[in-house]
Amino acid sequence: MTRATECGTALRVWVARPLPAGARTAGRVGALGHRPLLAPVLDLALSGAPAPEGPFDALILTSASAVPALAGSRLAALPAYCVGTRTAEAARAAGLGPVHEAGGDALALAELIGRDLPRGARLVHAAGRERKDEPGDTLAARGYRLTAWIAYAARPLPALPAPVAEALDDDGLDAALHYSRRSAATALGLARAAGREEPFRRLAHHCLSADVAAPLVAAGIVSHVVAARPDEETLLAGLRPIRQDSDAEASPALRPGRERC
């Protein structure tokens, strides 16, 4: 029996993460004794854009979603600098490499590259269409030559998934997991458009990082917490309810809402 079921704190958790990663996360949520509702709000697809010619000295990966686009490409043999553990694992499984892993955020990735590669090195960033400014801005400011390759795109669903709408109507969800800023913003927007913003706001929103939580913060959603480290282990370990009278929303780490043991 898992700790969640032992303590009577099994939660119904909305996993809004895109496939295929969302299915893996839902499995982990279930293994912890919670009840996952897998309903992505973004549809990931390869862009079909050809890989740039180069030559390049290294590859930058800030999401595992870019890895499938690299299969069979001339970039697959480059040293791959990955933002965190999950991206690095996907890169290794695909035979990329050698693979170098940063501490889970874009600035840590820029620091790792700065230690390993000389200024002026030619880098290619395999990214999504809505990529963030980092680590590109920092690397460019330090004299690295960066080429962005749009390897995949995340397309928002046209409407809130029906199982989520029904669960929100029936008070059948306790928490939501957010792994990207875009996903969190899309989930909020779809809930709002479907007339379910109020029940959405009452969920315990567990966010991988402060950047991921930013759209929720901007909307004034206080029932959110941010993982102390930007990795899935830490995020899932913090799956607990949030007391409405607690200060969890202001915490830089995941804090328990209540224990029933």
C-alpha positions as CSV (number, residue, x, y, z in Angstrom):
1,M,0.0,0.0,0.0
2,T,1.3,3.5,-0.9
3,R,1.7,6.3,1.6
4,A,-1.1,8.2,-0.1
5,T,-3.6,5.4,0.5
6,E,-2.2,4.6,4.0
7,C,-2.9,8.2,5.0
8,G,-6.2,8.5,3.3
9,T,-4.9,11.4,1.2
10,A,-5.4,10.0,-2.3
11,L,-6.1,12.9,-4.7
12,R,-7.8,13.1,-8.1
13,V,-5.0,14.8,-10.1
14,W,-5.4,16.4,-13.5
15,V,-2.3,15.6,-15.6
16,A,-2.5,18.3,-18.4
17,R,0.9,17.4,-19.8
18,P,1.1,16.5,-23.5
19,L,1.6,13.0,-24.7
20,P,3.7,10.9,-24.5
21,A,5.2,12.3,-21.4
22,G,1.8,12.9,-19.9
23,A,1.1,9.1,-19.9
24,R,4.3,8.4,-18.1
25,T,3.5,11.0,-15.5
26,A,-0.1,9.7,-15.0
27,G,1.4,6.3,-14.4
28,R,3.7,7.7,-11.7
29,V,0.8,9.6,-10.1
30,G,-1.2,6.3,-9.9
31,A,1.8,4.4,-8.5
32,L,1.8,7.0,-5.6
33,G,-1.8,6.0,-4.8
34,H,-3.5,9.0,-6.4
35,R,-6.1,8.9,-9.2
36,P,-4.8,10.6,-12.3
37,L,-7.0,12.2,-15.0
38,L,-4.8,12.3,-18.1
39,A,-6.2,15.1,-20.3
40,P,-3.5,17.1,-22.2
41,V,-4.3,20.7,-23.2
42,L,-1.5,20.8,-25.8
43,D,-1.0,18.6,-28.8
44,L,2.7,18.1,-29.7
45,A,3.8,17.5,-33.3
46,L,7.1,17.6,-35.1
47,S,7.4,20.7,-37.2
48,G,8.9,18.9,-40.3
49,A,11.5,21.7,-40.7
50,P,14.8,20.3,-42.0
51,A,17.7,20.3,-39.6
52,P,20.1,23.3,-40.2
53,E,23.3,22.5,-42.1
54,G,25.8,23.7,-39.6
55,P,28.6,22.9,-38.9
56,F,27.9,23.0,-35.2
57,D,29.9,22.2,-32.1
58,A,27.1,21.1,-29.8
59,L,23.4,20.6,-29.5
60,I,21.1,22.3,-26.9
61,L,18.0,20.5,-25.7
62,T,15.5,22.3,-23.4
63,S,12.7,19.7,-23.8
64,A,12.5,16.0,-24.4
65,S,9.8,16.8,-27.0
66,A,12.6,17.8,-29.5
67,V,14.4,14.5,-29.3
68,P,12.2,12.5,-31.8
69,A,13.1,15.1,-34.5
70,L,16.8,14.3,-34.1
71,A,16.5,10.6,-35.1
72,G,18.6,10.0,-38.1
73,S,19.7,13.6,-38.5
74,R,23.2,14.8,-38.8
75,L,22.8,16.6,-35.4
76,A,22.4,13.3,-33.5
77,A,26.1,12.7,-33.1
78,L,26.8,16.2,-31.5
79,P,27.4,16.6,-27.8
80,A,24.0,17.2,-26.4
81,Y,23.6,19.7,-23.6
82,C,20.3,19.0,-21.8
83,V,18.4,21.2,-19.4
84,G,17.5,18.5,-16.9
85,T,17.3,14.8,-16.1
86,R,14.2,13.9,-18.1
87,T,15.5,15.5,-21.3
88,A,18.9,13.9,-20.8
89,E,17.3,10.5,-20.3
90,A,15.3,10.9,-23.5
91,A,18.5,11.9,-25.4
92,R,20.4,8.9,-24.1
93,A,17.5,6.5,-25.0
94,A,17.5,7.9,-28.5
95,G,21.3,7.3,-28.9
96,L,22.3,11.0,-28.9
97,G,25.4,12.1,-27.4
98,P,27.6,12.3,-25.5
99,V,24.9,13.8,-23.2
100,H,25.6,16.5,-20.7
101,E,23.0,17.3,-18.0
102,A,22.4,20.7,-16.3
103,G,20.6,21.4,-13.1
104,G,17.1,21.7,-14.4
105,D,16.8,25.2,-15.6
106,A,18.0,27.3,-18.6
107,L,20.5,29.4,-16.7
108,A,22.1,26.3,-15.2
109,L,22.4,25.0,-18.8
110,A,24.1,28.2,-19.9
111,E,26.6,27.9,-17.1
112,L,27.3,24.3,-18.0
113,I,28.0,25.2,-21.6
114,G,30.1,28.1,-20.5
115,R,32.4,25.8,-18.5
116,D,32.7,23.2,-21.2
117,L,32.8,25.1,-24.5
118,P,34.9,28.1,-25.6
119,R,33.3,31.4,-26.5
120,G,32.5,31.5,-30.2
121,A,31.4,27.8,-30.2
122,R,28.6,27.1,-32.7
123,L,25.4,25.8,-31.0
124,V,22.1,24.6,-32.4
125,H,19.0,24.8,-30.2
126,A,16.4,22.2,-31.1
127,A,13.3,23.8,-29.6
128,G,9.6,24.3,-29.9
129,R,7.9,27.1,-31.8
130,E,7.2,29.0,-28.6
131,R,10.7,28.8,-27.1
132,K,11.8,30.9,-24.2
133,D,14.6,33.6,-24.3
134,E,16.9,31.5,-22.2
135,P,19.5,30.0,-22.5
136,G,19.9,31.7,-25.8
137,D,20.1,35.3,-24.6
138,T,22.8,34.5,-22.0
139,L,24.8,32.4,-24.4
140,A,24.6,35.1,-27.2
141,A,25.7,37.8,-24.7
142,R,28.8,35.6,-23.8
143,G,29.8,35.3,-27.4
144,Y,28.4,31.9,-28.5
145,R,26.9,31.6,-32.0
146,L,23.4,30.2,-31.6
147,T,21.1,28.8,-34.3
148,A,17.5,28.0,-33.3
149,W,15.9,25.1,-35.1
150,I,12.1,24.8,-34.6
151,A,11.9,21.0,-34.2
152,Y,8.3,20.7,-32.9
153,A,5.2,22.7,-32.1
154,A,2.7,22.6,-29.3
155,R,-0.8,23.4,-30.5
156,P,-3.5,24.3,-27.9
157,L,-6.6,22.2,-27.9
158,P,-9.7,24.1,-29.2
159,A,-11.7,23.4,-26.0
160,L,-11.3,22.1,-22.5
161,P,-11.3,18.3,-22.5
162,A,-14.7,17.0,-21.7
163,P,-13.6,14.7,-18.8
164,V,-12.0,17.8,-17.1
165,A,-15.1,19.9,-17.6
166,E,-17.2,17.2,-16.1
167,A,-14.8,16.7,-13.1
168,L,-14.7,20.4,-12.4
169,D,-18.5,20.5,-12.5
170,D,-18.8,17.6,-10.0
171,D,-16.0,18.8,-7.7
172,G,-14.1,15.7,-8.8
173,L,-10.6,17.1,-9.0
174,D,-8.3,18.1,-6.2
175,A,-5.1,19.1,-8.0
176,A,-3.5,19.8,-11.3
177,L,0.1,19.3,-12.4
178,H,1.8,21.9,-14.6
179,Y,5.1,21.2,-16.4
180,S,5.3,24.3,-18.7
181,R,4.3,27.9,-18.7
182,R,2.4,27.4,-21.9
183,S,0.5,24.4,-20.6
184,A,-0.5,26.3,-17.4
185,A,-1.6,29.3,-19.4
186,T,-3.6,27.1,-21.9
187,A,-5.3,25.2,-19.1
188,L,-6.4,28.4,-17.5
189,G,-7.6,29.9,-20.8
190,L,-9.6,26.8,-21.7
191,A,-11.2,26.6,-18.3
192,R,-12.1,30.3,-18.5
193,A,-13.6,29.9,-22.0
194,A,-15.6,26.9,-20.9
195,G,-17.1,28.8,-17.9
196,R,-15.2,26.7,-15.4
197,E,-12.7,29.2,-14.1
198,E,-14.0,29.3,-10.6
199,P,-13.6,25.5,-9.9
200,F,-10.3,25.6,-11.8
201,R,-9.0,28.3,-9.4
202,R,-9.9,26.2,-6.4
203,L,-7.6,23.3,-7.4
204,A,-4.2,22.8,-5.9
205,H,-1.9,23.8,-8.8
206,H,1.4,22.1,-8.5
207,C,4.0,23.7,-10.7
208,L,7.4,22.6,-11.8
209,S,9.0,26.0,-11.5
210,A,8.2,29.6,-10.7
211,D,8.2,30.3,-14.5
212,V,5.6,27.6,-15.0
213,A,3.4,29.2,-12.3
214,A,3.7,32.7,-13.7
215,P,0.4,32.6,-15.7
216,L,-1.5,31.4,-12.6
217,V,0.2,34.1,-10.4
218,A,-0.8,36.8,-13.0
219,A,-4.4,35.6,-12.8
220,G,-4.3,35.8,-9.0
221,I,-4.6,32.1,-8.3
222,V,-3.3,31.6,-4.8
223,S,-3.8,27.9,-4.5
224,H,-0.5,27.1,-6.2
225,V,2.8,25.8,-5.1
226,V,6.2,25.6,-6.8
227,A,8.6,22.6,-6.6
228,A,11.7,23.3,-4.6
229,R,13.7,21.7,-7.4
230,P,12.5,21.7,-11.0
231,D,12.3,17.9,-11.4
232,E,9.4,15.5,-11.4
233,E,10.5,13.6,-8.3
234,T,10.2,16.8,-6.2
235,L,6.9,17.8,-7.9
236,L,5.2,14.5,-7.4
237,A,6.5,14.2,-3.8
238,G,4.6,17.4,-3.0
239,L,1.2,16.1,-4.1
240,R,-1.0,17.1,-1.1
241,P,-4.1,19.2,-0.7
242,I,-3.5,22.9,0.1
243,R,-5.4,24.5,3.0
244,Q,-7.1,27.7,1.9
245,D,-5.8,29.4,5.1
246,S,-2.2,28.2,4.6
247,D,0.7,30.2,3.2
248,A,1.5,27.5,0.7
249,E,1.0,29.8,-2.2
250,A,3.8,32.1,-1.0
251,S,6.3,29.2,-0.5
252,P,9.3,28.7,-2.7
253,A,8.9,25.0,-2.1
254,L,6.2,22.4,-2.0
255,R,4.6,22.4,1.5
256,P,2.0,19.9,2.8
257,G,-1.5,21.2,3.0
258,R,-2.7,18.6,5.5
259,E,-2.0,15.1,6.6
260,R,-4.6,12.7,7.7
261,C,-2.3,10.1,9.4
